[in-house]
C-alpha cells in the first residue's frame, strides 16, 4: 500500500486537465504504449507542452519511458495507477461500517 506522501505525489501529478488527457491517452493505448508523435497527434498538444506533461507524469512514476532507436515509447505504469486507486478505495465505507458496528453494539 502506498504511503500518504506517495499517494499525494501521484494525485498531484494528474492534477491538471492536460496531464489527465495524456495519461488517459496512454491508458487507452495499453501496454504497448505510444511514441511521442502518436501522443501528440491524439492530444493535439504542442511538442514542448506535451514533453513537460510527460516528464511530470514520469517523475511521479505514473508513466514509464523507453528509448527505441530515435523514438521514446511512453507507457502507463499500471501498477502505480492501481496502487493509487487502491489507496482511495481501501477507505471505502469505513465510517459506515464502524457506525453500523456501534449501532449494533448499543442495540
ChimeraX attribute file (.defattr): number of C-alpha atoms within 10 A of each C-alpha:
attribute: neighborCount
match mode: 1-to-1
recipient: residues
	/A:1	10
	/A:2	13
	/A:3	8
	/A:4	10
	/A:5	9
	/A:6	15
	/A:7	20
	/A:8	13
	/A:9	15
	/A:10	21
	/A:11	16
	/A:12	13
	/A:13	21
	/A:14	19
	/A:15	11
	/A:16	11
	/A:17	9
	/A:18	15
	/A:19	19
	/A:20	15
	/A:21	16
	/A:22	22
	/A:23	24
	/A:24	13
	/A:25	20
	/A:26	23
	/A:27	19
	/A:28	10
	/A:29	15
	/A:30	14
	/A:31	13
	/A:32	12
	/A:33	22
	/A:34	21
	/A:35	18
	/A:36	16
	/A:37	15
	/A:38	14
	/A:39	23
	/A:40	18
	/A:41	10
	/A:42	12
	/A:43	14
	/A:44	11
	/A:45	15
	/A:46	10
	/A:47	12
	/A:48	9
	/A:49	12
	/A:50	20
	/A:51	14
	/A:52	12
	/A:53	21
	/A:54	23
	/A:55	14
	/A:56	17
	/A:57	24
	/A:58	18
	/A:59	14
	/A:60	20
	/A:61	19
	/A:62	22
	/A:63	24
	/A:64	19
	/A:65	18
	/A:66	12
	/A:67	10
	/A:68	9
	/A:69	6
	/A:70	6
	/A:71	13
	/A:72	16
	/A:73	19
	/A:74	23
	/A:75	23
	/A:76	27
	/A:77	20
	/A:78	16
	/A:79	10
	/A:80	17
	/A:81	18
	/A:82	10
	/A:83	16
	/A:84	19
	/A:85	12
	/A:86	14
	/A:87	16
	/A:88	10
	/A:89	11
	/A:90	10
	/A:91	9
	/A:92	11
	/A:93	10
	/A:94	11
	/A:95	10
	/A:96	10
	/A:97	11
	/A:98	11
	/A:99	12
	/A:100	12
	/A:101	12
	/A:102	11
	/A:103	10
	/A:104	9
	/A:105	8
	/A:106	7
	/A:107	6
